[in-house]
Amino acid sequence: MGEEYVHEEAGGSACAVPRLS
């Protein structure tokens, strides 16, 4: 799907956020 994007739904964001950390 994304390159450096992770889908965090059970975290805080309901969208695909770039996993920098």
C-alpha positions in Angstrom: 0.0 0.0 0.0 2.2 2.8 1.3 5.9 3.1 1.3 6.7 4.4 4.8 3.2 4.6 6.0 1.6 2.6 8.7 -2.1 2.4 9.4 -2.7 3.1 13.0 -6.3 2.7 14.0 -5.9 1.4 17.5 -3.3 4.0 18.3 -4.6 7.5 17.9 -4.8 8.5 14.3 -7.5 7.0 12.1 -5.5 7.5 9.0 -2.1 6.4 7.6 0.6 8.3 9.4 4.3 8.3 8.4 6.3 6.2 10.9 9.2 8.5 11.6 10.0 7.1 15.0 
